Amino acid sequence: MNSIAQDLMESLKTGLLGMGIVMVALYSLSLILDLMRYIFYPQARQVKKMKKLENQ
């Protein structure tokens, strides 16, 4: 392959790697936030369950 094609392939690989790292980081942060919500605000689960039972 010529130089332009190699540069394009390298930049695409780097871009995809960067996007993958960002997606994994965001997913892990969302899991941490959910865990913190269950630890520090457990009443929210009970309120949601009560509302579901009232609606049925």
PyMOL commands that place a pseudoatom at each C-alpha (Angstrom):
pseudoatom trace, name=CA, resn=MET, resi=1, chain=A, elem=C, hetatm=0, pos=[0.000, 0.000, 0.000]
pseudoatom trace, name=CA, resn=ASN, resi=2, chain=A, elem=C, hetatm=0, pos=[1.089, 3.521, -0.517]
pseudoatom trace, name=CA, resn=SER, resi=3, chain=A, elem=C, hetatm=0, pos=[1.826, 6.048, 2.178]
pseudoatom trace, name=CA, resn=ILE, resi=4, chain=A, elem=C, hetatm=0, pos=[-1.586, 7.746, 2.133]
pseudoatom trace, name=CA, resn=ALA, resi=5, chain=A, elem=C, hetatm=0, pos=[-3.448, 4.464, 2.545]
pseudoatom trace, name=CA, resn=GLN, resi=6, chain=A, elem=C, hetatm=0, pos=[-1.184, 3.425, 5.421]
pseudoatom trace, name=CA, resn=ASP, resi=7, chain=A, elem=C, hetatm=0, pos=[-1.687, 6.766, 7.152]
pseudoatom trace, name=CA, resn=LEU, resi=8, chain=A, elem=C, hetatm=0, pos=[-5.449, 6.483, 6.700]
pseudoatom trace, name=CA, resn=MET, resi=9, chain=A, elem=C, hetatm=0, pos=[-5.530, 2.938, 8.092]
pseudoatom trace, name=CA, resn=GLU, resi=10, chain=A, elem=C, hetatm=0, pos=[-3.390, 3.958, 11.060]
pseudoatom trace, name=CA, resn=SER, resi=11, chain=A, elem=C, hetatm=0, pos=[-5.598, 6.951, 11.849]
pseudoatom trace, name=CA, resn=LEU, resi=12, chain=A, elem=C, hetatm=0, pos=[-8.759, 4.817, 11.585]
pseudoatom trace, name=CA, resn=LYS, resi=13, chain=A, elem=C, hetatm=0, pos=[-7.308, 2.206, 13.938]
pseudoatom trace, name=CA, resn=THR, resi=14, chain=A, elem=C, hetatm=0, pos=[-6.275, 4.898, 16.404]
pseudoatom trace, name=CA, resn=GLY, resi=15, chain=A, elem=C, hetatm=0, pos=[-9.704, 6.532, 16.223]
pseudoatom trace, name=CA, resn=LEU, resi=16, chain=A, elem=C, hetatm=0, pos=[-11.497, 3.242, 16.815]
pseudoatom trace, name=CA, resn=LEU, resi=17, chain=A, elem=C, hetatm=0, pos=[-9.197, 2.424, 19.722]
pseudoatom trace, name=CA, resn=GLY, resi=18, chain=A, elem=C, hetatm=0, pos=[-9.878, 5.828, 21.262]
pseudoatom trace, name=CA, resn=MET, resi=19, chain=A, elem=C, hetatm=0, pos=[-13.641, 5.430, 20.844]
pseudoatom trace, name=CA, resn=GLY, resi=20, chain=A, elem=C, hetatm=0, pos=[-13.466, 1.974, 22.399]
pseudoatom trace, name=CA, resn=ILE, resi=21, chain=A, elem=C, hetatm=0, pos=[-11.553, 3.282, 25.391]
pseudoatom trace, name=CA, resn=VAL, resi=22, chain=A, elem=C, hetatm=0, pos=[-14.080, 6.091, 25.865]
pseudoatom trace, name=CA, resn=MET, resi=23, chain=A, elem=C, hetatm=0, pos=[-17.046, 3.699, 25.632]
pseudoatom trace, name=CA, resn=VAL, resi=24, chain=A, elem=C, hetatm=0, pos=[-15.519, 1.317, 28.182]
pseudoatom trace, name=CA, resn=ALA, resi=25, chain=A, elem=C, hetatm=0, pos=[-14.742, 4.216, 30.520]
pseudoatom trace, name=CA, resn=LEU, resi=26, chain=A, elem=C, hetatm=0, pos=[-18.293, 5.595, 30.262]
pseudoatom trace, name=CA, resn=TYR, resi=27, chain=A, elem=C, hetatm=0, pos=[-19.809, 2.154, 30.842]
pseudoatom trace, name=CA, resn=SER, resi=28, chain=A, elem=C, hetatm=0, pos=[-17.666, 1.545, 33.912]
pseudoatom trace, name=CA, resn=LEU, resi=29, chain=A, elem=C, hetatm=0, pos=[-18.545, 5.001, 35.277]
pseudoatom trace, name=CA, resn=SER, resi=30, chain=A, elem=C, hetatm=0, pos=[-22.249, 4.302, 34.819]
pseudoatom trace, name=CA, resn=LEU, resi=31, chain=A, elem=C, hetatm=0, pos=[-21.871, 1.035, 36.731]
pseudoatom trace, name=CA, resn=ILE, resi=32, chain=A, elem=C, hetatm=0, pos=[-20.069, 2.852, 39.533]
pseudoatom trace, name=CA, resn=LEU, resi=33, chain=A, elem=C, hetatm=0, pos=[-22.817, 5.488, 39.678]
pseudoatom trace, name=CA, resn=ASP, resi=34, chain=A, elem=C, hetatm=0, pos=[-25.515, 2.806, 39.869]
pseudoatom trace, name=CA, resn=LEU, resi=35, chain=A, elem=C, hetatm=0, pos=[-23.618, 1.091, 42.668]
pseudoatom trace, name=CA, resn=MET, resi=36, chain=A, elem=C, hetatm=0, pos=[-23.272, 4.375, 44.548]
pseudoatom trace, name=CA, resn=ARG, resi=37, chain=A, elem=C, hetatm=0, pos=[-26.990, 5.044, 44.137]
pseudoatom trace, name=CA, resn=TYR, resi=38, chain=A, elem=C, hetatm=0, pos=[-27.851, 1.686, 45.687]
pseudoatom trace, name=CA, resn=ILE, resi=39, chain=A, elem=C, hetatm=0, pos=[-25.399, 2.216, 48.544]
pseudoatom trace, name=CA, resn=PHE, resi=40, chain=A, elem=C, hetatm=0, pos=[-26.196, 5.824, 49.438]
pseudoatom trace, name=CA, resn=TYR, resi=41, chain=A, elem=C, hetatm=0, pos=[-29.880, 6.066, 48.449]
pseudoatom trace, name=CA, resn=PRO, resi=42, chain=A, elem=C, hetatm=0, pos=[-31.529, 2.652, 48.928]
pseudoatom trace, name=CA, resn=GLN, resi=43, chain=A, elem=C, hetatm=0, pos=[-34.982, 4.212, 49.462]
pseudoatom trace, name=CA, resn=ALA, resi=44, chain=A, elem=C, hetatm=0, pos=[-35.292, 4.917, 45.732]
pseudoatom trace, name=CA, resn=ARG, resi=45, chain=A, elem=C, hetatm=0, pos=[-35.660, 1.195, 45.030]
pseudoatom trace, name=CA, resn=GLN, resi=46, chain=A, elem=C, hetatm=0, pos=[-38.422, 0.838, 47.585]
pseudoatom trace, name=CA, resn=VAL, resi=47, chain=A, elem=C, hetatm=0, pos=[-40.284, 3.889, 46.259]
pseudoatom trace, name=CA, resn=LYS, resi=48, chain=A, elem=C, hetatm=0, pos=[-40.140, 2.513, 42.707]
pseudoatom trace, name=CA, resn=LYS, resi=49, chain=A, elem=C, hetatm=0, pos=[-41.453, -0.873, 43.874]
pseudoatom trace, name=CA, resn=MET, resi=50, chain=A, elem=C, hetatm=0, pos=[-44.309, 0.766, 45.772]
pseudoatom trace, name=CA, resn=LYS, resi=51, chain=A, elem=C, hetatm=0, pos=[-45.293, 2.872, 42.748]
pseudoatom trace, name=CA, resn=LYS, resi=52, chain=A, elem=C, hetatm=0, pos=[-45.298, -0.211, 40.528]
pseudoatom trace, name=CA, resn=LEU, resi=53, chain=A, elem=C, hetatm=0, pos=[-47.510, -2.074, 42.976]
pseudoatom trace, name=CA, resn=GLU, resi=54, chain=A, elem=C, hetatm=0, pos=[-49.922, 0.873, 43.197]
pseudoatom trace, name=CA, resn=ASN, resi=55, chain=A, elem=C, hetatm=0, pos=[-50.194, 1.128, 39.406]
pseudoatom trace, name=CA, resn=GLN, resi=56, chain=A, elem=C, hetatm=0, pos=[-51.071, -2.554, 39.028]
for i in range(1, 56): cmd.bond("trace and resi %d" % i, "trace and resi %d" % (i + 1))
show_as sticks, trace
zoom trace
